[in-house]
């Protein structure tokens, strides 16, 4: 039928966020623009079909329009983006500790 259908609502209205697939059942949603952050959010959610979006620790630095990638089975890297200016900072999220750490800055 080639038509779009509603499936799951985001935990809040947002755009400019990043969504990374972790495995066949989990995804991580980070950052973006939300109504209550004035243009850059540090919010992080872990998604699983049966639990939906579960809030995790915030990123160290709020950002939007950033890149995200599953680096290893345990680490998700977030890089760049925008926060009142272009960012060169990098953070990574550990799936074993559910916490954020600073990574090396991107070369500019």
C-alpha positions as a Markdown table, in Angstrom:
| # | Residue | x | y | z |
|---|---|---|---|---|
| 1 | Unk | 0.0 | 0.0 | 0.0 |
| 2 | Unk | 3.1 | 2.3 | 0.0 |
| 3 | Unk | 1.7 | 4.7 | 2.6 |
| 4 | Unk | 3.2 | 6.1 | 5.8 |
| 5 | Unk | 1.5 | 5.1 | 9.0 |
| 6 | Unk | 1.9 | 6.4 | 12.6 |
| 7 | Unk | 3.7 | 3.9 | 14.7 |
| 8 | Unk | 5.4 | 5.4 | 17.8 |
| 9 | Unk | 5.4 | 8.9 | 19.1 |
| 10 | Unk | 8.6 | 10.5 | 20.2 |
| 11 | Unk | 8.9 | 11.2 | 23.9 |
| 12 | Unk | 8.7 | 14.9 | 23.2 |
| 13 | Unk | 8.5 | 17.2 | 20.1 |
| 14 | Unk | 11.9 | 17.5 | 18.6 |
| 15 | Unk | 14.0 | 17.9 | 15.4 |
| 16 | Unk | 17.7 | 17.9 | 14.6 |
| 17 | Unk | 18.2 | 14.9 | 16.8 |
| 18 | Unk | 20.2 | 11.8 | 16.1 |
| 19 | Unk | 19.0 | 8.2 | 16.2 |
| 20 | Unk | 21.3 | 5.2 | 16.1 |
| 21 | Unk | 20.4 | 1.6 | 15.8 |
| 22 | Unk | 22.2 | -0.5 | 18.5 |
| 23 | Unk | 20.9 | -3.9 | 17.6 |
| 24 | Unk | 17.7 | -5.6 | 16.4 |
| 25 | Unk | 15.8 | -4.4 | 19.4 |
| 26 | Unk | 17.4 | -1.2 | 20.7 |
| 27 | Unk | 18.0 | 2.3 | 19.5 |
| 28 | Unk | 19.5 | 5.4 | 21.1 |
| 29 | Unk | 18.0 | 8.9 | 20.5 |
| 30 | Unk | 20.0 | 12.0 | 21.4 |
| 31 | Unk | 19.9 | 15.8 | 21.4 |
| 32 | Unk | 18.2 | 18.0 | 18.9 |
| 33 | Unk | 15.8 | 21.0 | 19.2 |
| 34 | Unk | 13.0 | 20.7 | 21.8 |
| 35 | Unk | 10.5 | 23.3 | 22.8 |
| 36 | Unk | 11.9 | 23.5 | 26.4 |
| 37 | Unk | 15.7 | 23.8 | 25.6 |
| 38 | Unk | 15.8 | 26.9 | 23.4 |
| 39 | Unk | 17.4 | 25.1 | 20.5 |
| 40 | Unk | 19.8 | 22.5 | 21.8 |
| 41 | Unk | 19.0 | 19.5 | 24.0 |
| 42 | Unk | 21.3 | 17.1 | 25.8 |
| 43 | Unk | 18.5 | 14.6 | 26.2 |
| 44 | Unk | 19.1 | 10.9 | 25.7 |
| 45 | Unk | 16.6 | 8.1 | 25.4 |
| 46 | Unk | 17.1 | 4.3 | 25.0 |
| 47 | Unk | 14.3 | 2.8 | 22.9 |
| 48 | Unk | 13.0 | -0.8 | 23.0 |
| 49 | Unk | 9.7 | -1.8 | 21.5 |
| 50 | Unk | 8.3 | -3.2 | 24.8 |
| 51 | Unk | 9.5 | -0.4 | 27.1 |
| 52 | Unk | 9.4 | 2.5 | 24.5 |
| 53 | Unk | 11.6 | 5.5 | 25.2 |
| 54 | Unk | 13.4 | 5.3 | 28.6 |
| 55 | Unk | 15.3 | 8.5 | 29.7 |
| 56 | Unk | 19.0 | 8.0 | 30.2 |
| 57 | Unk | 21.8 | 10.4 | 31.5 |
| 58 | Unk | 22.0 | 13.6 | 29.5 |
| 59 | Unk | 24.8 | 14.2 | 27.1 |
| 60 | Unk | 27.6 | 16.4 | 28.5 |
| 61 | Unk | 26.9 | 19.1 | 26.0 |
| 62 | Unk | 23.5 | 19.9 | 24.4 |
| 63 | Unk | 23.7 | 19.9 | 20.6 |
| 64 | Unk | 21.6 | 19.6 | 17.5 |
| 65 | Unk | 22.3 | 18.4 | 13.9 |
| 66 | Unk | 25.1 | 16.2 | 15.2 |
| 67 | Unk | 26.4 | 12.9 | 13.9 |
| 68 | Unk | 26.0 | 9.6 | 15.8 |
| 69 | Unk | 27.4 | 6.2 | 15.2 |
| 70 | Unk | 27.6 | 2.8 | 16.9 |
| 71 | Unk | 31.4 | 2.5 | 17.3 |
| 72 | Unk | 31.5 | -1.0 | 19.0 |
| 73 | Unk | 28.8 | -3.2 | 20.6 |
| 74 | Unk | 29.2 | -1.1 | 23.8 |
| 75 | Unk | 30.0 | 2.5 | 22.6 |
| 76 | Unk | 28.0 | 5.1 | 20.7 |
| 77 | Unk | 29.9 | 8.2 | 19.5 |
| 78 | Unk | 28.3 | 11.6 | 19.1 |
| 79 | Unk | 30.3 | 14.3 | 17.2 |
| 80 | Unk | 30.0 | 17.8 | 16.1 |
| 81 | Unk | 26.7 | 19.6 | 15.6 |
| 82 | Unk | 25.6 | 23.0 | 16.5 |
| 83 | Unk | 25.1 | 25.0 | 19.8 |
| 84 | Unk | 25.1 | 28.7 | 19.0 |
| 85 | Unk | 28.0 | 27.9 | 16.7 |
| 86 | Unk | 29.5 | 24.8 | 15.1 |
| 87 | Unk | 30.9 | 22.2 | 17.6 |
| 88 | Unk | 34.0 | 20.1 | 17.3 |
| 89 | Unk | 33.5 | 18.2 | 20.6 |
| 90 | Unk | 32.9 | 14.5 | 20.8 |
| 91 | Unk | 31.2 | 12.4 | 23.4 |
| 92 | Unk | 30.6 | 8.7 | 23.8 |
| 93 | Unk | 27.9 | 6.7 | 25.6 |
| 94 | Unk | 28.7 | 3.4 | 27.2 |
| 95 | Unk | 25.9 | 0.9 | 27.0 |
| 96 | Unk | 27.4 | -1.1 | 29.9 |
| 97 | Unk | 27.5 | 1.9 | 32.3 |
| 98 | Unk | 24.7 | 4.0 | 30.7 |
| 99 | Unk | 27.0 | 7.1 | 31.1 |
| 100 | Unk | 28.6 | 9.7 | 28.9 |
| 101 | Unk | 32.3 | 10.5 | 28.6 |
| 102 | Unk | 34.3 | 13.1 | 26.7 |
| 103 | Unk | 36.1 | 12.0 | 23.6 |
| 104 | Unk | 38.8 | 13.7 | 21.6 |
| 105 | Unk | 37.8 | 16.9 | 19.8 |
| 106 | Unk | 37.4 | 16.7 | 16.0 |
| 107 | Unk | 40.3 | 18.4 | 14.1 |
| 108 | Unk | 39.2 | 21.8 | 12.8 |
